[in-house]
Amino acid sequence: GSERDALSQRVSEIGSERDALERRLEGFSGERDALSEETSALVSERDAARAQVSALKGELSSLERKLKDAEGEMDGLKRMVEGSKREGEELKRELEERDEEV
C-alpha cells in the first residue's frame, strides 16, 4: 500500500508539474502573439515610411527639374538683357555719331 501511495503521490506531482508547464506555455503563446502583432505593426510602419520616402524622392526630383528649367530660363533672360543692352549702346553711339555729323 505504501508503494502504491508513493506512486499515487508521484502521479499527482507530475500532474501538477504538467499543469504548471501548460500555464507557462499559454503565457509564452500569448507573448508570442503579442510580439507577432507588434512585429506586424512595425513592418506596416516601415512599409509606410518607405512609401513616404519614395514619394518624397519623386517630389524632390520633380522640384530639381523645375529648378533646372527655371535656371535655364533665367540664363536665357540674362542673355536677352545683355543683348538688348548692347543693342541700346550701339544705337546710342549711332545717334551720337549722327549728332556730331549734324
N, CA and C of each residue as an Amber inpcrd file, in Angstrom:
protein
   306
   0.8180000  -1.2020000   0.0000000   0.0000000   0.0000000   0.0000000
   0.8490000   1.2480000   0.0000000   1.9740000   1.1600000   0.7540000
   2.8400000   2.3270000   0.8780000   3.4750000   2.6740000  -0.4730000
   3.8500000   1.6320000  -1.2120000   4.4300000   1.8440000  -2.5490000
   3.3870000   2.4440000  -3.4790000   2.1830000   1.9510000  -3.3490000
   1.0660000   2.4600000  -4.1620000   0.7940000   3.9210000  -3.8090000
   0.8370000   4.2590000  -2.5350000   0.6490000   5.6470000  -2.0990000
   1.7440000   6.5450000  -2.6590000   2.9790000   6.0380000  -2.6480000
   4.1200000   6.7980000  -3.1710000   3.9480000   7.0410000  -4.6740000
   3.5240000   5.9900000  -5.4060000   3.3020000   6.1360000  -6.8550000
   2.1600000   7.1090000  -7.1220000   1.1100000   6.9810000  -6.3340000
  -0.0410000   7.8610000  -6.4800000   0.3700000   9.3160000  -6.2120000
   1.2030000   9.4920000  -5.2040000   1.7200000  10.8310000  -4.8670000
   2.5480000  11.3710000  -6.0410000   3.4010000  10.5110000  -6.6140000
   4.2670000  10.9170000  -7.7400000   3.4160000  11.2790000  -8.9570000
   2.3690000  10.4940000  -9.2580000   1.4660000  10.7890000 -10.3750000
   0.8260000  12.1570000 -10.1610000   0.4400000  12.4410000  -8.9260000
  -0.1750000  13.7300000  -8.5910000   0.8240000  14.8790000  -8.7970000
   2.0880000  14.6760000  -8.3760000   3.1240000  15.7030000  -8.5550000
   3.3680000  15.9650000 -10.0400000   3.4490000  14.8750000 -10.8050000
   3.6750000  15.0140000 -12.2530000   2.5160000  15.7860000 -12.8910000
   1.2800000  15.4760000 -12.4710000   0.1100000  16.2020000 -12.9780000
   0.1900000  17.6780000 -12.6600000   0.6310000  18.0140000 -11.4330000
   0.7690000  19.4200000 -11.0400000   1.8540000  20.1150000 -11.8720000
   2.9770000  19.3960000 -12.0640000   4.0690000  19.9640000 -12.8820000
   3.5870000  20.2090000 -14.3090000   2.8320000  19.2190000 -14.8400000
   2.3200000  19.3600000 -16.2050000   1.3950000  20.5760000 -16.3020000
   0.5090000  20.7530000 -15.3050000  -0.4020000  21.9050000 -15.2980000
   0.3790000  23.2220000 -15.2680000   1.4220000  23.2580000 -14.4360000
   2.2530000  24.4730000 -14.3390000   2.9330000  24.7550000 -15.6810000
   3.4350000  23.6860000 -16.3190000   4.1040000  23.8470000 -17.6240000
   3.1140000  24.3100000 -18.6900000   1.8950000  23.7790000 -18.6320000
   0.8780000  24.1970000 -19.6060000   0.5220000  25.6750000 -19.4300000
   0.4650000  26.1230000 -18.1800000   0.1850000  27.5500000 -17.9250000
   1.3180000  28.4260000 -18.4640000   2.5590000  27.9790000 -18.2330000
   3.7170000  28.7350000 -18.7640000   3.6620000  28.7860000 -20.2820000
   3.2960000  27.6420000 -20.8720000   3.2030000  27.5540000 -22.3320000
   2.1470000  28.5230000 -22.8540000   1.0010000  28.6010000 -22.1710000
  -0.0490000  29.5510000 -22.5690000   0.4630000  30.9840000 -22.4790000
   1.2330000  31.2530000 -21.4080000   1.8250000  32.5870000 -21.2530000
   2.7530000  32.9170000 -22.4110000   3.6130000  31.9410000 -22.7590000
   4.5390000  32.1550000 -23.8750000   3.7730000  32.3360000 -25.1750000
   2.7010000  31.5830000 -25.3220000   1.8900000  31.6670000 -26.5320000
   1.2830000  33.0700000 -26.6440000   0.7910000  33.5920000 -25.5180000
   0.2390000  34.9510000 -25.5090000   1.3000000  35.9800000 -25.8510000
   2.5010000  35.7950000 -25.2600000   3.6190000  36.7040000 -25.5340000
   3.9870000  36.6690000 -27.0060000   4.0460000  35.4300000 -27.5410000
   4.3940000  35.2560000 -28.9580000   3.3760000  35.9750000 -29.8460000
   2.0910000  35.8330000 -29.5230000   1.0490000  36.5050000 -30.3070000
   1.2040000  38.0170000 -30.2420000   1.4790000  38.5320000 -29.0300000
   1.6620000  39.9810000 -28.8620000   2.8690000  40.4640000 -29.6700000
   3.9710000  39.7120000 -29.6020000   5.1760000  40.0850000 -30.3620000
   4.9180000  40.0180000 -31.8590000   4.1280000  39.0340000 -32.2610000
   3.7940000  38.8820000 -33.6690000   2.9880000  40.0870000 -34.1490000
   2.0290000  40.5250000 -33.3340000   1.2330000  41.7140000 -33.6930000
   2.1180000  42.9510000 -33.7580000   3.0180000  43.0720000 -32.7670000
   3.9270000  44.2270000 -32.7220000   4.8260000  44.2410000 -33.9630000
   5.3440000  43.0610000 -34.3100000   6.2000000  42.9350000 -35.4930000
   5.4270000  43.3310000 -36.7430000   4.2020000  42.8600000 -36.8310000
   3.3590000  43.1690000 -37.9780000   3.1140000  44.6830000 -38.0790000
   2.8520000  45.3040000 -36.9320000   2.6320000  46.7580000 -36.9200000
   3.8920000  47.5000000 -37.3480000   5.0470000  47.0420000 -36.8630000
   6.3160000  47.6860000 -37.2250000   6.6140000  47.5230000 -38.7140000
   6.3030000  46.3650000 -39.2610000   6.5040000  46.1290000 -40.6920000
   5.6220000  47.0840000 -41.4960000   4.3800000  47.2540000 -41.0420000
   3.4740000  48.1890000 -41.7310000   4.0080000  49.6150000 -41.6600000
   4.4980000  49.9970000 -40.4740000   5.0870000  51.3390000 -40.3070000
   6.2730000  51.5210000 -41.2360000   7.1300000  50.4830000 -41.2750000
   8.3150000  50.5650000 -42.1370000   7.9000000  50.7170000 -43.6010000
   6.9120000  49.9170000 -44.0240000   6.4570000  49.9870000 -45.4120000
   5.8750000  51.3610000 -45.7270000   5.1130000  51.9130000 -44.7700000
   4.5410000  53.2490000 -44.9630000   5.6640000  54.2850000 -45.0570000
   6.6760000  54.1520000 -44.2030000   7.8050000  55.0900000 -44.2260000
   8.5550000  54.9950000 -45.5510000   8.7290000  53.7550000 -46.0420000
   9.4070000  53.5790000 -47.3380000   8.6070000  54.2260000 -48.4630000
   7.2890000  54.0670000 -48.4120000   6.4420000  54.6770000 -49.4420000
   6.5570000  56.1960000 -49.3720000   6.6080000  56.7230000 -48.1390000
   6.7250000  58.1710000 -47.9540000   8.0630000  58.6700000 -48.4960000
   9.1270000  57.9290000 -48.2030000  10.4590000  58.2970000 -48.7030000
  10.4500000  58.2990000 -50.2310000   9.8390000  57.2750000 -50.7930000
   9.7670000  57.1670000 -52.2490000   9.0150000  58.3570000 -52.8470000
   7.8920000  58.7090000 -52.2170000   7.1080000  59.8520000 -52.7010000
   7.9180000  61.1430000 -52.5780000   8.6390000  61.2950000 -51.4670000
   9.4500000  62.4990000 -51.2650000  10.5870000  62.5770000 -52.2760000
  11.1690000  61.4170000 -52.6060000  12.2280000  61.4000000 -53.6190000
  11.6730000  61.8560000 -54.9660000  10.4690000  61.3780000 -55.2870000
   9.8280000  61.7860000 -56.5370000   9.5700000  63.2800000 -56.5620000
   9.0680000  63.7880000 -55.4220000   8.7920000  65.2170000 -55.3060000
  10.0780000  66.0170000 -55.4600000  11.1400000  65.5330000 -54.7890000
  12.4310000  66.2170000 -54.8410000  12.9610000  66.2680000 -56.2650000
  12.9000000  65.1460000 -56.9740000  13.4550000  65.1620000 -58.3310000
  12.6040000  66.0470000 -59.2420000  11.3020000  66.1020000 -58.9900000
  10.4400000  66.9980000 -59.7570000  10.8280000  68.4550000 -59.4930000
  11.0600000  68.7860000 -58.2220000  11.4640000  70.1560000 -57.8700000
  12.8320000  70.4880000 -58.4650000  13.7280000  69.4930000 -58.4550000
  15.0530000  69.7330000 -59.0370000  14.9400000  70.0220000 -60.5300000
  14.0450000  69.2830000 -61.2290000  13.8430000  69.5470000 -62.6710000
  13.2850000  70.9540000 -62.8750000  12.2910000  71.3310000 -62.0520000
  11.7020000  72.6710000 -62.1710000  12.7520000  73.7480000 -61.9350000
  13.6120000  73.5150000 -60.9290000  14.6750000  74.4710000 -60.6230000
  15.6240000  74.5990000 -61.8110000  15.9960000  73.4620000 -62.3900000
  16.9060000  73.4750000 -63.5400000  16.2710000  74.2270000 -64.7090000
  14.9630000  73.9800000 -64.9350000  14.2490000  74.6920000 -66.0010000
  14.2490000  76.1940000 -65.7280000  13.9740000  76.5620000 -64.4720000
  13.9280000  77.9880000 -64.1080000  15.2990000  78.6260000 -64.2840000
  16.3500000  77.8900000 -63.9120000  17.7060000  78.4290000 -64.0810000
  18.0160000  78.6230000 -65.5600000  17.5810000  77.6780000 -66.3900000
  17.7830000  77.8060000 -67.8350000  17.0530000  79.0190000 -68.3780000
  15.8170000  79.2060000 -67.8860000  15.0320000  80.3640000 -68.3060000
  15.7270000  81.6620000 -67.8890000  16.2470000  81.6760000 -66.6410000
  16.9480000  82.8670000 -66.1590000  18.1660000  83.1700000 -67.0170000
  18.9230000  82.1310000 -67.3740000  20.1030000  82.3410000 -68.2160000
  19.6890000  82.9310000 -69.5660000  18.5940000  82.4040000 -70.1200000
  18.0880000  82.9310000 -71.3880000  17.7070000  84.4010000 -71.2590000
  17.0250000  84.7370000 -70.1600000  16.6270000  86.1420000 -69.9420000
  17.8510000  87.0320000 -69.7570000  18.8520000  86.5380000 -69.0460000
  20.0830000  87.3340000 -68.8570000  20.7300000  87.6280000 -70.2040000
  20.7740000  86.5850000 -71.0650000  21.3670000  86.7980000 -72.4000000
  20.5630000  87.8310000 -73.1920000  19.2120000  87.7460000 -73.0640000
  18.3770000  88.7250000 -73.7630000  18.6400000  90.1340000 -73.2440000
  18.7670000  90.2790000 -71.9300000  19.0390000  91.5910000 -71.3290000
  20.3790000  92.1120000 -71.8190000  21.3970000  91.2410000 -71.7840000
  22.7180000  91.6580000 -72.2700000  22.6490000  92.0820000 -73.7330000
  21.9250000  91.2940000 -74.5230000  21.7830000  91.6140000 -75.9510000
  21.0990000  92.9580000 -76.1480000  20.0350000  93.2060000 -75.3700000
  19.3420000  94.4880000 -75.5580000  20.1860000  95.6510000 -75.0360000
  21.0200000  95.3980000 -74.0190000  21.9210000  96.4590000 -73.5300000
  22.9100000  96.8280000 -74.6290000  23.5020000  95.7780000 -75.2500000
  24.4730000  96.0450000 -76.3310000  23.7950000  96.8030000 -77.4760000
  22.5770000  96.3480000 -77.8050000  21.8340000  96.9960000 -78.8930000
  21.5790000  98.4630000 -78.5500000  21.1900000  98.6950000 -77.2790000
  20.9370000 100.0760000 -76.8270000  22.1900000 100.9260000 -76.9170000
  23.3260000 100.3340000 -76.4940000  24.5910000 101.0820000 -76.5500000
  24.9820000 101.3930000 -77.9970000  24.7580000 100.4280000 -78.8930000
  25.0810000 100.6580000 -80.3050000  24.2090000 101.7680000 -80.8850000
  22.9110000 101.7390000 -80.5560000  22.0070000 102.7790000 -81.0510000
  22.4150000 104.1450000 -80.5020000  22.8080000 104.1570000 -79.2290000
  23.2310000 105.4100000 -78.6000000  24.4660000 105.9830000 -79.3150000
  25.4220000 105.0710000 -79.6140000  26.6270000 105.5050000 -80.3260000
  26.2750000 106.0520000 -81.7070000  25.3720000 105.3360000 -82.4050000
  24.9650000 105.7910000 -83.7400000  24.3450000 107.1820000 -83.6640000
  23.4840000 107.3700000 -82.6600000  22.8400000 108.6760000 -82.5010000
  23.8780000 109.7550000 -82.2200000  24.8430000 109.4320000 -81.3470000
  25.8920000 110.4050000 -81.0210000  26.7050000 110.7570000 -82.2700000
  26.9980000 109.7180000 -83.1010000  27.7730000 109.9650000 -84.3080000
  26.9740000 110.8670000 -85.2730000  25.6460000 110.5860000 -85.3640000
  24.8100000 111.4250000 -86.2340000  24.7630000 112.8770000 -85.7250000
  24.6590000 112.9890000 -84.3970000  24.6180000 114.3330000 -83.8160000
  25.9080000 115.0810000 -84.1160000  27.0370000 114.3610000 -84.0940000
  28.3110000 115.0180000 -84.3930000  28.3660000 115.4480000 -85.8460000
  27.7450000 114.6470000 -86.7500000  27.7580000 114.9810000 -88.1590000
  26.9180000 116.2100000 -88.4330000  25.8450000 116.3570000 -87.6250000
  24.9040000 117.4380000 -87.8960000  25.4200000 118.7630000 -87.4020000
